[in-house]
Amino acid sequence: MIVKVGDIKIGGSNPLVLIAGPCVVESRKLVLATAERLVRIAERRRIPLIFKSSYKKANRTSAHSFMSIGADDALAILAEVRKRFGVPVLTDIHTAEEAARAAEVVDVLQIPAFLSRQTDLLQAAGRTGKVVNIKKGQFLAPDDMTLAAEKVVLTGNKKVLLTERGTTFGYHNLVVDMRSLAIMRRSGFPVVLDATHSVQLPGGESTRSGGQPEFIFPIARAGVAAGCDALFVEVHPNPEKALSDPASQLKLDLLDDLVKQVMAIDAVVKKCLRSS
């Protein structure tokens, strides 16, 4: 199945798609500056881009962690990105009530991994008619995601993406099984590899998640070689000062090189698929 997000086609033998942006909307200045740089990188490397940023983070490790600058302000900033740069936009939703409101602004509604079995949330997202990106729960086997996708499809919306972001083995660690991408692809839906959440150490720094960003590059390369249809990367100009997930976001200065590497791998994979 091929899923369209605006003019971008995800799946089949179409080129790899980049889903990238800061973890959360921290400020208008940061989001617009990051979006501008992402657009330049995407144009230089000729990779389709979907801008990503959460307008609210409701699933933080600690009750004292930053959640949002305010829903109205954050959604307005995402709407500005969409209009100014002409790129599709993705954001998370956490409750069924959020679906319609966010759908007025963005092109893709993302279901966080911890909420990937929440029927009301999945169906509310599906009823908006927007593309729905479901992150695989850290506690789920990849074939379980067919049932999550079915909840969206039952609303009449077949525009579903399935995202791998690692499986929890406890003790603040995640492991990415690349077989998961092939298994989820059997469902017929395009698959995405989240290369940055996959390096998280959930709760690994007491009141917040830790991370091992040095593994973003090898995990991304492996996922593209395994045949993912899109690569999800959270980026920040200065990850150490990020208000959310500082230990697992990729420094924005490194993204161009990452995209160069994965696009070369994707070209080989797609050539092999066309000749088989």
C-alpha positions as CSV (number, residue, x, y, z in Angstrom):
1,M,0.0,0.0,0.0
2,I,1.1,3.5,-0.8
3,V,0.1,6.3,1.6
4,K,0.0,9.9,0.4
5,V,0.8,12.8,2.6
6,G,0.2,15.9,0.5
7,D,2.2,15.2,-2.7
8,I,4.6,12.8,-0.9
9,K,4.1,9.1,-1.5
10,I,5.2,6.7,1.2
11,G,5.6,3.0,0.5
12,G,6.1,0.7,-2.4
13,S,9.2,1.5,-4.4
14,N,9.0,5.2,-3.7
15,P,12.1,7.0,-2.3
16,L,12.8,7.2,1.4
17,V,10.9,9.9,3.2
18,L,12.3,11.9,6.1
19,I,10.2,12.8,9.1
20,A,12.1,15.2,11.2
21,G,11.9,18.1,13.7
22,P,12.3,19.0,17.3
23,C,10.7,16.7,19.9
24,V,8.3,19.4,21.1
25,V,7.4,22.9,20.1
26,E,9.6,24.9,22.5
27,S,9.3,28.3,20.9
28,R,8.3,29.9,17.5
29,K,11.9,31.0,16.9
30,L,13.4,27.5,17.4
31,V,10.7,25.7,15.4
32,L,10.9,28.1,12.4
33,A,14.7,28.1,12.3
34,T,14.8,24.3,12.5
35,A,12.2,24.0,9.8
36,E,14.1,26.3,7.5
37,R,17.3,24.3,7.9
38,L,15.4,21.0,7.4
39,V,13.9,22.3,4.2
40,R,17.3,23.3,2.9
41,I,18.7,19.8,3.7
42,A,15.8,18.1,2.1
43,E,16.1,20.1,-1.1
44,R,19.9,19.5,-1.2
45,R,19.6,15.8,-0.7
46,R,16.3,15.5,-2.7
47,I,14.5,13.7,0.0
48,P,10.8,14.3,0.7
49,L,10.3,16.0,4.1
50,I,7.5,15.8,6.7
51,F,8.1,18.3,9.5
52,K,7.5,16.8,13.0
53,S,7.0,18.4,16.4
54,S,4.7,17.6,19.3
55,Y,2.5,20.5,20.3
56,K,2.2,18.9,23.7
57,K,4.0,16.1,25.5
58,A,1.6,14.3,27.8
59,N,3.8,11.2,28.4
60,R,6.8,12.6,30.2
61,T,8.7,10.6,32.8
62,S,8.2,13.1,35.6
63,A,5.2,15.3,36.5
64,H,7.7,18.2,36.6
65,S,8.9,17.8,33.0
66,F,8.1,20.4,30.4
67,M,4.9,19.6,28.5
68,S,3.9,22.5,26.3
69,I,4.0,26.3,25.7
70,G,0.2,26.1,25.4
71,A,-1.8,24.1,22.9
72,D,-3.1,27.1,21.0
73,D,0.3,28.8,20.6
74,A,2.0,25.5,19.6
75,L,-0.6,24.6,17.0
76,A,-0.4,28.1,15.6
77,I,3.4,27.7,15.1
78,L,2.9,24.3,13.4
79,A,0.3,25.9,11.1
80,E,2.9,28.6,10.3
81,V,5.5,26.0,9.4
82,R,3.0,24.3,7.0
83,K,2.1,27.6,5.3
84,R,5.5,29.3,5.2
85,F,7.6,26.3,4.0
86,G,5.0,24.3,2.1
87,V,5.8,21.0,3.9
88,P,3.4,18.5,5.5
89,V,3.4,18.5,9.3
90,L,3.1,15.7,11.9
91,T,2.2,16.0,15.6
92,D,1.2,13.7,18.4
93,I,-2.2,13.4,20.0
94,H,-2.9,11.8,23.4
95,T,-6.7,11.8,23.8
96,A,-9.6,11.3,21.5
97,E,-10.7,14.9,22.1
98,E,-7.4,16.2,20.7
99,A,-7.8,14.5,17.3
100,A,-10.2,16.9,15.6
101,R,-8.4,20.0,16.9
102,A,-5.0,18.9,15.8
103,A,-6.3,17.7,12.4
104,E,-7.3,21.3,11.6
105,V,-3.6,22.2,11.5
106,V,-1.5,19.1,10.6
107,D,-1.4,16.4,7.9
108,V,-0.4,13.4,10.0
109,L,-1.7,12.5,13.5
110,Q,0.8,10.4,15.5
111,I,-0.3,7.9,18.1
112,P,2.4,7.6,20.8
113,A,3.8,4.1,21.5
114,F,2.4,3.9,25.0
115,L,-1.1,4.6,23.6
116,S,-0.9,2.3,20.5
117,R,-3.7,0.0,21.8
118,Q,-6.2,2.8,22.8
119,T,-9.2,2.1,20.7
120,D,-11.0,5.4,21.2
121,L,-7.8,7.4,20.4
122,L,-7.1,5.4,17.2
123,Q,-10.6,5.6,15.9
124,A,-10.9,9.4,16.7
125,A,-7.7,9.9,14.7
126,G,-9.0,7.7,11.9
127,R,-12.3,9.6,11.7
128,T,-10.5,12.9,10.9
129,G,-9.4,11.4,7.5
130,K,-5.8,12.4,8.2
131,V,-2.9,10.0,7.8
132,V,-2.4,8.2,11.1
133,N,1.1,7.2,12.2
134,I,0.9,4.5,14.9
135,K,4.1,4.0,16.9
136,K,4.6,0.4,18.0
137,G,4.2,0.0,21.7
138,Q,7.5,-0.9,23.4
139,F,5.5,-3.8,24.9
140,L,4.1,-5.2,21.6
141,A,5.2,-7.7,19.1
142,P,5.4,-6.3,15.6
143,D,2.5,-8.5,14.3
144,D,0.2,-7.1,17.0
145,M,0.3,-3.8,15.1
146,T,-2.0,-5.2,12.4
147,L,-4.8,-5.0,15.1
148,A,-4.0,-1.4,15.9
149,A,-4.1,-0.5,12.3
150,E,-7.4,-2.3,11.9
151,K,-9.0,0.0,14.5
152,V,-8.2,3.0,12.2
153,V,-9.3,1.2,9.0
154,L,-12.7,0.4,10.6
155,T,-13.4,4.1,10.5
156,G,-13.0,4.0,6.7
157,N,-9.5,5.5,6.8
158,K,-6.8,3.3,5.3
159,K,-4.1,5.9,5.5
160,V,-1.9,4.3,8.2
161,L,1.8,4.2,8.9
162,L,3.4,1.9,11.4
163,T,6.5,3.0,13.3
164,E,9.2,0.9,15.0
165,R,10.8,2.6,18.0
166,G,12.4,-0.3,19.9
167,T,11.2,-2.9,22.3
168,T,11.6,-2.6,26.1
169,F,13.6,-5.2,28.0
170,G,13.3,-3.3,31.2
171,Y,16.1,-1.8,33.2
172,H,16.0,1.4,31.1
173,N,16.9,-0.1,27.8
174,L,15.3,-0.5,24.3
175,V,16.4,-3.0,21.6
176,V,15.5,-2.6,17.9
177,D,14.8,-5.8,16.1
178,M,15.1,-5.1,12.4
179,R,12.8,-8.1,11.6
180,S,10.0,-5.9,13.0
181,L,10.1,-3.7,9.9
182,A,9.6,-6.7,7.6
183,I,6.9,-8.2,9.8
184,M,4.9,-5.0,10.1
185,R,5.2,-4.4,6.3
186,R,3.4,-7.7,5.8
187,S,0.3,-5.9,7.0
188,G,0.4,-3.9,3.8
189,F,1.0,-0.6,5.5
190,P,4.2,1.5,5.0
191,V,6.7,1.3,7.8
192,V,8.8,3.9,9.5
193,L,11.9,3.6,11.7
194,D,12.2,6.0,14.5
195,A,16.0,6.2,14.9
196,T,16.1,8.6,17.8
197,H,13.5,7.1,20.2
198,S,15.1,3.8,19.5
199,V,18.3,5.0,21.3
200,Q,16.4,6.1,24.4
201,L,17.1,4.7,27.9
202,P,13.5,5.2,29.3
203,G,13.7,6.7,32.8
204,G,17.5,6.2,32.7
205,E,18.3,9.5,34.3
206,S,16.0,9.2,37.3
207,T,13.4,11.9,36.5
208,R,13.9,11.8,32.7
209,S,14.9,9.4,29.9
210,G,18.5,9.0,29.0
211,G,19.8,8.0,25.6
212,Q,22.7,6.9,23.5
213,P,22.8,9.2,20.5
214,E,26.0,7.7,19.2
215,F,23.9,4.8,17.9
216,I,21.5,6.9,15.8
217,F,23.6,6.6,12.7
218,P,24.0,2.8,12.7
219,I,20.4,2.2,13.6
220,A,19.2,4.5,10.9
221,R,21.5,2.9,8.3
222,A,20.4,-0.6,9.3
223,G,16.7,0.4,9.2
224,V,17.0,1.8,5.7
225,A,18.9,-1.3,4.6
226,A,16.1,-3.4,6.0
227,G,13.7,-1.6,3.8
228,C,11.8,1.0,5.9
229,D,9.7,3.5,3.9
230,A,10.4,6.5,6.0
231,L,13.0,7.6,8.6
232,F,11.9,9.4,11.7
233,V,14.6,11.6,13.4
234,E,14.1,14.1,16.1
235,V,16.6,16.9,15.8
236,H,17.5,20.0,17.8
237,P,20.1,22.8,17.2
238,N,21.4,22.1,20.8
239,P,20.1,18.8,22.2
240,E,21.7,19.4,25.6
241,K,19.4,22.3,26.1
242,A,16.3,20.7,24.6
243,L,13.2,20.8,26.9
244,S,12.3,17.2,26.0
245,D,14.4,14.2,25.2
246,P,17.8,16.0,25.3
247,A,19.7,12.7,25.5
248,S,18.3,11.2,22.4
249,Q,17.7,14.0,19.8
250,L,20.2,14.3,17.0
251,K,22.2,17.5,16.8
252,L,20.8,19.3,13.8
253,D,24.3,19.9,12.3
254,L,24.7,16.1,11.9
255,L,21.5,15.6,9.9
256,D,22.8,16.4,6.5
257,D,25.5,13.7,6.7
258,L,22.9,11.2,8.0
259,V,20.6,11.9,5.2
260,K,23.4,11.6,2.6
261,Q,24.3,8.2,4.0
262,V,20.8,6.7,4.2
263,M,19.8,8.1,0.8
264,A,22.7,6.2,-0.8
265,I,21.6,3.0,1.0
266,D,18.0,3.5,0.0
267,A,19.0,3.9,-3.7
268,V,20.7,0.5,-3.5
269,V,17.7,-1.2,-1.8
270,K,15.2,0.3,-4.3
271,K,17.4,-0.8,-7.2
272,C,17.5,-4.4,-5.8
273,L,13.7,-4.4,-5.4
274,R,13.1,-3.2,-8.9
275,S,15.4,-5.9,-10.4
276,S,14.0,-8.8,-8.3
